[in-house]
């Protein structure tokens, strides 16, 4: 077992090492330049389309509205990464990690736009008449039969990674947070979550879409408001906070307090890696959800889908990072969700930690729902619709085990598989980028 753990650890270090981070950032930058920075210039257009996408159009096909599709994708991405992941990046890489997280998100908007455009353009209907799409279908239908193996690799990585990164790791974070704050036994959280998750996902994407559209906007707004309170309380420290972020994005930071110090490479590595872990730009998952959305235009779906990266990282992750740095707790020696909780507690004594815990619980719960759909579609691609019901049952059963288990190895393995998902997806994005450019030009020419 020790040999296996060391092996996976070495593979993980490579997967999330400089070559992969350069590949993900480089692909996003290339796509952004090819699109002439359209994703950044059209953020307003995206939000306008999202607002109109709350209802289904008469000439559109799909299972859920564009708004529900984005909320389903956000349900999967706005999770523990926004709270524990950001805190870990700052703990390991210093304040400069937040700058590199922002860079990842900005170029990631182009990546996610292209992912969604291709997923919707190449989507198909399964044997039940429901729309399915994602990188595996874009590869199969866009690159042809000789590339199907690449789509299969993506589906295998995604189908396995989901059980760790999107299920057991999430409920484990929930359970420990509730035990620490409210003394709720781990098994109680596990069983309760299992029942609620089962009631939702057994109803398929339509029920997941409805729940996500109800929970995600509320949870994001509530968390942002709480974080703004922290920033207002520490308003005088904000100028110094931004100075720290921009200075240490390019210069090493010495050890101070409980902070061990960090080189610039650490700021880049952990900022980029945790940013990708949070918003999943480059992993291809957003396209799986958007492919189920009602639409008559893949470009319109892409303009809505790219907002997921903006909301997740530029808004939600920034709130966490700024709260941690401006309160000064980043030098306390704490890490993960405990560091985020310390920031909220310092500004709102007695209630800050509770707010953080409740946010973590809701974020993690919605991630379990969103990732259940991603995993389901990966297994459906591999073995057909007959996999759907067994997958949902196994997914629900895995929840309580995640709550009570020690998941160090599971986390490591899932993190590795999560990174491996990016390779087939990024290859397909670069090879199919001319298709995206053609569809984009045609869409805006018509407008």
Secondary structure, DSSP 8 states (H G I E B T S, - for coil): -HHHHHHHHHHHHHHTSHHHHHHHHHHHHHHHHHTTTHHHHTHHHHHHHHHHTTS--TT-B-SB-HHHHHHHHHHHHSSHIIIIIHHHHHHHH-THHHHHHHHHHHHHHHHHHHHHHHHHHT-EE-TTS-EE-SHHHHIIIII-GGGHHHHHHHHHHHHHHHHIIIIIHHHHHHHHHHHHHH---HHHHHHHHHHHHHHHHTTHHHHHHHHHHHHHHHHHHHHHHHHHHHHHHTGGGHHHHHHHHHHTTTS-B--BTTB--B-HHHHHHHHHHHHHHHH-TTT-HHHHHHTTB-BS-HHHHHHHHTHHHIIIIIIIIHHHHHHHHHTTGGGSS--HHHHHHHHHHHHSTTTHHHHHHHHHHHHHHHHHHHHHHHHHHHHHHHH-TTHHHHHHHHHHHHHHHHHHS--HHHHHHHHHHHHHHHHHHHHHHHHTHHHHHHHHHHHHHH-
